Amino acid sequence: MRCLCGFALLETVVGLAVAAILLPAFLGALSITITSIGNTTLMDTARSAALSQLEYVQAQPFGGSYSTFVPLPEGFTVETQVQSITDELQKVIVTVSTPRGDQASLEGYKASRGPDPAVPPSAGGMDRAIALPSGLSLAKQTGYFRTVELLSSSAGGGELMARAALSRSDRLVSITVYQGTPLGEGSGTSAVAPGLVGATQVAKARDSVNGLGLAHQGLSAGMYTVYVYNEANGSVTMNEGWVACICR
């Protein structure tokens, strides 16, 4: 019996020694894991904020500088750099810093897509600029159409421009231009999908952004329909916009 007790005591001492060696290593590894998870969460937040800022820049009118997406998490900072490639193309670099000093950067390109939706063109030769209804809510898979007339054009053709400023950037919206008046004359709403409109399509822009626009040249005189269509499964509000015909 005395021998067995000696072995039991020896096993206990060895077990305590092993625990003393392994416990700090285990606690150290656990601390590293928790710190790593914290860093990963901060970087995920930084990447998400950088993407939001890049999308916010894309929704703003083309210019030399852009405002910052306001609701940043506490302790985060954002820097937006704009590099001009041509007069109509910019490289945008967004860098978001975390409270720990780590950084997430995203790059994108911004092209001039015409005038600000709130400022219709005023150059000579414009037949007219028609404002789209402000505050119009488009339910899922419905659209708003407006017919316009290009009164005359030169041998090179005229130009039709359309812009729409939208309330959300996560809704897929399209602007389509058709020859004639397939949805009716004047203006109104419709649930006909753009691809099912029975008319010749002359131009289309389709994206998930706050501001969407298109410009198409080489048009002959005649009637055209501009169709702003909400392709998403949720509603979107058209804050403002316009349609204009330019005679060249």
Secondary structure, 3 states (H helix, E strand, C coil): CHHHHHHHHHHHHHHHHHHHHHHHHHHHHHHHHHHHHHHHHHHHHHHHHHHHHHHHHHHCCCCCCCCCCCCCCCCCEEEEEEEEEECCEEEEEEEEECCCCCEEEEEEEEECCCCCCCCCCCCCCEEEEEECCCCEEECCCCEEEEEEEECCCCCCCEEEEEEEEECCCCCCEEEEEEECCCCCCCEEEECCCHHHCCCCEEEEEEECCCEEEEEEEEECCEEEEEEEEECCCCCEEEEEEEEEEECC
